[in-house]
Amino acid sequence: MRFAERLAGRGPPEVGTKEKISPRQFAILVILCAIGTPILIIPATLTSIAKQDGWIAACLGIAISLVLVRLYIAVGNLQSEKSLFAVIEHVLGSWLGKAVNLAIVFFCLVTASEVLYFIGNFMTTQIMQTTPMQAINILFAIVVMMGMRLGIESLARSAELLFPVFVLLILVLAVFTTPQIHLERLQPVMETNMKSMAWATMYFIGTFSLTSFLLLTVFPSDMDSPQAASKGFYRGMLIAGLVLVVIIVLSITVLGTDMTARQTYPSYALAKKINVGHFLQRIEIVMAIMWFITIFYRMAFYVYGALLGMKQLFHLKDYRPLVWPVGMLLVALSMLVHPNVMHSEEYNRSVWVPFVSTYGLYLPILLLIVHAIRRKK
């Protein structure tokens, strides 16, 4: 069934139909998912930790992230025809595997509700101050759930259509803020001590790449060319990382270190600086489309992970009957997960990295070790 036909209202693919993603579509999904919410929050946190050396921490994080991609590819190749949750049960056994899968579902639900909180908080504090956050969260959740109903193949094709829009907006942001760059704000280079640099790098990895283990829900089981998709995984992660480095550098050189660290959403403040001949200005609302695109796909994969995990746990033929109940649950959780912005920022600084490391680092290593031991026996 074609994507256009599904959008025309002919419904999702039939149960049992195997959906496939091309390597190009997968690379685009990697880019959009990896950029996701980090494009809004990473510049402020890295700058507050590593000051003007935040971009160096990001570069180190990209290098380590490419190593993590190799780790995820190795896990995906354990049972290339199965999804992440089936691989976990195969390697760890039925009971332990189900417990781990349940923990991943919990992670996906909590983190998806956090993303929903971010979009609601961003809209109500920056753009639509008089609109209740619940209204924003409900509307965004409906769009994501519609994507889940249409299936992962339709999601990949929509990413292919929206990617040029994202690239155009990134270029507009970079080009039109260039005249306001002050390179001296990057100096002195490497002034940050090693402890702060290490923590900034860990935070970047935790926010940027450790969540990419959820891409194993489609890689390589839903790829029409797994080998080419592996290369797309590397390329997508590298491109996404470079985009974030550009945003961090622009934030520091245009806004300054102190202003970037104080802003909740520095990249939005950066877009407000666009002013071409006192004619082209105040286009930050248009620029916000860029963030909506990336945040949509980031949240979509969290939700997809939760739905596939439930499907595996409850032995369902199709996850789609769960879509709308999960959507309602996420809207409710988004109003509870963070009582205020201070709680959100403290959570991201002190809790998020160890939390996501459990799933994005320790679990893949555990799977490879257990699989190697079982093979020897």
N, C-alpha and C positions, 0 to 999 in steps of 0.2 A: 504494500500500500504506500502510495507516495505521500510525502510530507504535506504538499499542497492540499491533497484530498483530506488528510486528517484535520488540517486547519479549517477546511470547509465544513467540518462537522460530521465526517463519516466515522469518527470514533477511533479508538486505539487498535493496534494490531490484534489479531486473534490469539487466544491463549495457545501457547506452544510454538508460536512463530518465533524463530530465532532472529533477533535483530543484530545487524552488523554495522561496525563503524570503520571508516577508512583511516589509514595512517594520518592523512592530512587533518581530518576531522578530530582525531584523537590529540594531535599536537596542538590544535587550536583550543580544545577543551582543557588541556594541561595549562596552557598560557592563561586562559581566563580564570580557571579555578585557583591557580597559584597566586595570581594577582589579587583576586577576590577582595576581601576586607583589608588586607595589608596595605593596599594603596591609600587607604584613608588613615590608618592608625600607626603604621610602622615609622614614618618619618619623625613623629613626635617622640615616640618611645626611644628610638635609637639615638636621637639627638640629645635627649635628656640623660642618657646613660654615657654615650661616647662623645658628646658635644659635636664639634666640627668633624670628627673622625667617624661619624656614623656611617658614611658611605663606604669607608674601609671595612667596617664590620659587615656591611652588606655584601661586599665583594668576597670576603672570607666565607660568608654564609653560602654564597652561590657555589663556591668550590666544594664545600662539604655536601651541599644539596645534590650535586651531581653524583657523589659517592652513594648517597641515599637512594638515588634513582637506580643505581646498579643493584642495590640491596632489594628494592621492590621488584625489579625485573626478575631477579633470582627466585623470589617468593612466588611470583606469578607463573614461572616456568615449572614449579613443582608439579602442578596439575593444570596444564595450559587450557584444558577444555572446561575447567570448573571455575566458578566464581570464588572470591575470597572466602566467603563463609563456608562453602563446601570444602575448600582446601584446609581450612582450620579444623573442621571435624574429621577430615581424612587423616591429618597429621597428628592431632592431639587425642583422637578418639572421641567417641560419641558424647560422654558425659562432660569431660573437661572442655571439649570443643564447643558444646552448647553453652557452657558457662562463659567462655571467652566471647562467643558470639553475642550473648546477652549483654555483656559488658560493652561491646562495640556498639550495639543498638542504643544503649544508654548514652554513650559518648556522642553518637550522631544526633540523638534527640536534643540533648543539652546544648550541643554546639550549634545546631541549626536554630534553636530558639535564641541563642546569643546573637547570631547573624541577624535574625529578625529584629532583635532589640536594637542592634546597631543601625539598621536602616530606619527604624522608627525614630530613634533618638536623633539621627542625622537630619531627617526630614523636619521633625518638630522643633529642633533647635536652630537650624540654619535656613530653612526655606518656608515651612508652613507652621509658624509658631502657634497659631490658634487652633490647629487641627489636633484632635486627640490622637495619641500614639496608637491606640487600639485600632483606629480606622486605617492608618497607614499599614500596620502589621497585617490586618485582615486582607487588605487589597494585595499586598505583596505575596502573602501566603497563597492566595487564590491563584495568582499567576504561576507560582512555582508548582502548585498541585496540578494545575492544568498541564504543565510540562510533564509531570510524572505520569499522568493519565495517557498522554500521547506516546510515551516510551522513550528509551534512551537514544534510539536512532533519530527520532524527530528532534530531540534535544541537541544532538550532534549537528544535525543539518541547520538548525536555527543558529547555532554558534558560528557555523560557516558563513551564514548570511550577515550576522551582526559584527563579525570580526573586523571587516573593513571600516565600519563606523567607529569602532573602538580605536583602530590605528589612526584614523583621521583626527579624532579628538585628542589623542596623545600628541600627535604632531602639532596640532594647533596650540596646545598648552605649552609644549617645549619651545616652539618658534616664537610665539607672541610674548613669552616671559623672558626671552633671551636678552633684550635690551636692558633689563633691570638687574642682570646678574652682576654680582660683585665677587670676583674670584678670591679676593683677599680674605673673605669670610671663611674660606676653607683652611686658612692658616692659623696657628702653626700645625703642620701635618704631624701625625703620630704623637701628639701631646698626651693623649689619653693613656693611663696606666694599663698594664696587661690584664688586670682583673676586670676592669670595666669593659675593655675591648672583648674579652672572652664572654662576659655576660651579654653584651650587646649582640655578639655573633650567635650565641645560643638562643637569644630571644628571636632574632631574625629567622633562624632555622625553624624554631618551633612554630612561628606564625606563618612562615612562607612555605616550607617544604614537608614538614612532618605530617601534615594533614593529607599529603598526596598519596598516602597508603590507601586511602579510600578509592583511588583510581583503579585499584586492583579488583574492584567490583565489576569493571568492564575490561580490564587488561589482564591477560591476553584473550580471555574467553570470548569476548564479543568483537574481536578484531578480524577483519577479512584478510589481513596480512600481518601476523604478529611480529615478524622480524623487522619489517619496515616501521611498525608502530613503536618498537623499542627505540629506534633512532629518533622517532617523533617525540618520545618521552624526554630524551636528553635535550633535544632542540627546544621543545616547549618550556622546559624548566629553565634553560639558559636564557631564552628570550624574556621570559617573565621576570627573571632576576635582574636582567639589565634594565628593563623598564622601571623596576622599583629603585634601582640605583640612580637612574636619571631623575626620578621624582624626588628622591632624598637630596641629591646634589642641588636641584633647582630650589627645593625648600630652604636649604641652608644658605645658598648664595643670593636668593631673592629676599627671603623673609628675615634671614639671620638666625643664628643658633638659638638665642633666647626666645625669640618669637615663635620659632618652630616648636621648641620644647613646650611652650605654654599653650599652644593651640591644640584643641581636641582633634580637629581634622585639618592638618596643615595643607594638604593638597587642595582642599576647597578654598582655603585662604589664599593659596597660590593662584587659583583661577580668578579670584577677585582682583588680582593685580593686573590682569590683561587690560591694556588700554592703548589702542592704536590710533594716534592722531585725534584723541578725544571724540572719536567716532565709533570705533568698535570697542565697546566696554560693557561691563555688567552682563557678561555672557556666562557667568558661573553656573546658572541654571541649566544651560545647554550642555556645559561641560559635565554636569552631574550625571548625564546619561551614561558617560563612560563608567562611572562607579556603579550605577544600577546594573549595567550589563555584567560586570565582573562579579558583583555580589550575588546576582541571580544564579550564576552557574556554580559559585562556591556553595551556596545554600542548597542548590539542586542536588549536588553530590552527597551532601550530608543526609538529605532526606532520602535519596536513592539508597544510600547505605543502610539507613534504618529500615526501609521497606524490604530490601533484599534479605536483611538479617531476620526480620520477622517471618518472611516467607520460608526461610530455611528452618527456623525454630519451630514453626507451626505446620511444616510440611504442606504448604499451600501450593496450588498449581499456578496462581497468579497473585501478584502483590496489589493489584489495582483496587480490590475492595477495601484495602486499608488506607488508601490515599487520603480521602476526606477526613476520616477520624484522626489520622496522624496530623493533618493540617490544623484541625481544631485544637488538638493537644498542643501543638507548637505555638499557636497564638496565645493560649493560656500561659504556657511556660515563659513566653517572651516578656510577659508582664511581671513575672516573678523572679526570673534568673538574676537580674541586677536591680536592686531597689533604687540606685542612683548612679550617676556617672563616676563618682569617686570609687564606689564599690567595683564598677567595671574596670577602671584603670588599675586598681590594686590587684584584682583578680588576674588581669593580663600580665602584670609584672611579676607576681609571686607564685601564682597557682598554675597558670596555663602551661608553661614550659614542662614541668614535671608531669602534668596530666596528659598532655598530648604525646610526650616521649614514651609513655607506657604503651601506647598503641602504635605510634609511628616509628619507634626505634626498637624497644625491647621485644615487642611481640614478633616482628619479622625475624629478628635474630634468633629468638626462641624457636620459631617454626623451622628455620634452617638447621639449627642444632639438633632438634628432635628428629627431623627427617633424616639427617645424616646418621644418627645413632640407629634408627630403625632400619636403614638400608644395610648397615654393617651386620646387624643381627640376621 
